[in-house]
Amino acid sequence: MTDPSITSRSVKEPSYADAIIPAVTLIVLIAGAIFLFGLDALDGPVQVALIFCDILVGLIITKNGHSWDDVGRSAQVAMGSVTTPFFILFGIGALIGTWNMSGTIPTMVYYGIHLLHPAYFYVATLVICSLISLSIGSSWTTAGTIGVGLVGLATMVGVSPAITAGAVVSGSYVGDKISPLSETTVLTAQLAKVDVFTHIRAMLWTTVPSFLIASVVFTFLSLREGTLVHNVDTGGELHKLNQFFWITPWNLIPLLFLLVLSFRKVRASVAILSSALLAGVMAAILQPQAILHFVNDSTLPVLLVYIKGIWMAMANGYHVNTGIKEVDSLLSRGGMASMLGTLWIIIGAVTFGTLLEEFQLLAKLINPILSRAKTTGGLIGTVVGTALGLNIIAADQYIALVLPVRLYRTEFEKRGLKAQNLSRACADAGTVTSPLVPWNSCGAYMAAALGVATLSYLPFAIFNIAAPLMSLFLGFTGFKIQRIQPSEAQAETTPTA
């Protein structure tokens, strides 16, 4: 829906060429960046491509009669929509830095080396992340905390960080998709005007099979890894962790604190920053030598060294030189500054998507597709394709959720299909596929938090790939497609809390 502040002088309706050119340009520039720079494309080239696409869309909009002020106001709306993700990203950067310095992540890795064997590592990662995401309802928090430790642990025990990251992303989105604490779950249900628990029950028919498929694949990969990885010597890593940190269960208090805050529905940015600050304080108590070694400033009083160390870890991350590459790469990470490249991607991508939506360019692309969806399977396939396409073109999870519900809700009602069919398809494709796109805000976040490129973990994000396929399967077979009965017609049009 167009922002009411946008002026309406002699404005022309966008043509099909106006809608197609930005989409094709984005695909060509992104593909060119990846071809020329490989996985390093996300370190600047992709961001440049997105900014050029923003300018191109702005020129098309002004050609149709809008002013640059209109474009600017729409861009401001885009920036406002990602304020919360920005704070979450900064918080995760600070958290990784102080959790490393306080011994939280080293302790998770230390115990994990003892508990997680390669023969069941990947499937255990899937289950652990699924349980945590179900309990707190946040894929970002799950991946940015326990997921970071598990990916770091993967390198230590000699298994693939990319496969582990795929398992982390898969498990993280189980809860994001069906937890009643997840904001995307609640938002999707509200937009479709369906009770949230009715929405969750409908999603179980795609979520459970997708989780089982992921479990089977990760079990197979784990068993295969167990036969390939023999007697990995982790003694050196364990010795270095013990040498630089006091390994104790007390170091896990910041993790438990974050889980409690998340379960009590404290805002994610506040919960994450609070846990980061708590970890910094605990580092001064439990790991004073780690801070002294990190700051390396003998001119300051000890108390100021501690304060400086916490400040440095939150701003630029924690850094250590143990002489063991795997340990250094795990612990020398984090800081708010490490998230700036990700924020650059999000700014360019969300601005592009918002301009396309506000000025009706997306609707111009989608409406012809809708007119060709004659069957129920075709209609659900159109919803899935639209949500996936929006994650690629608009590069924002919320646009990929909100716009398909707006566009297709009336069509579902006309065809006698209950709203939970629409909400399920939108969640299966809009929520779950967002971390599979490198320039999508979710894909960029996962890559930044886990330290694994999106294109590297993409083939192993089994749950995220299986969920939209299961939604298509239900649509074309008619299994568990709920239809409106005559007596329910009125009820279906009544919004639910």
Sequence and secondary structure as in RCSB ss.txt:
>XXXX:A:sequence
MTDPSITSRSVKEPSYADAIIPAVTLIVLIAGAIFLFGLDALDGPVQVALIFCDILVGLIITKNGHSWDDVGRSA
QVAMGSVTTPFFILFGIGALIGTWNMSGTIPTMVYYGIHLLHPAYFYVATLVICSLISLSIGSSWTTAGTIGVGL
VGLATMVGVSPAITAGAVVSGSYVGDKISPLSETTVLTAQLAKVDVFTHIRAMLWTTVPSFLIASVVFTFLSLRE
GTLVHNVDTGGELHKLNQFFWITPWNLIPLLFLLVLSFRKVRASVAILSSALLAGVMAAILQPQAILHFVNDSTL
PVLLVYIKGIWMAMANGYHVNTGIKEVDSLLSRGGMASMLGTLWIIIGAVTFGTLLEEFQLLAKLINPILSRAKT
TGGLIGTVVGTALGLNIIAADQYIALVLPVRLYRTEFEKRGLKAQNLSRACADAGTVTSPLVPWNSCGAYMAAAL
GVATLSYLPFAIFNIAAPLMSLFLGFTGFKIQRIQPSEAQAETTPTA
>XXXX:A:secstr
   TTS  SS     HHHHHHHHHHHHHHHHHHHHHHGGGGGGTHHHHHHHHHHHHHHHHHHHTT  HHHHHHHH
HHHHHHTHHHHHHHHHHHHHHHHHHHHTHHHHHHHHHHHH  GGGHHHHHHHHHHHHHHHH  HHHHIIIIIHHH
HHHHHHHT  HHHHHHHHHHHHHHHHHH TT HHHHHHHHHTT  HHHHHHHHHHHHHHHHHHHHHHHHHHHHHH
HHH  S   HHHHHHHHHHS   GGGGHHHHHHHHHHHTT  HHHHHHHHHHHHHHHHHHH HHHHHHHH  TTS
 HHHHHHHHHHHHHHH      S HHHHHHHS   GGGGHHHHHHHHHHHHHHHHHHHTTHHHHHHHHHHHT  S
HHHHHHHHHHHHHHHHHHT  HHHHHHHHHHHHHHHHHHTTB HHHHHHHHIIIIITTGGGSTTSHHHHHHHHHH
TS HHHHGGG HHHHHHHHHHHHHHHH TT  B  GGGHHHHTS   
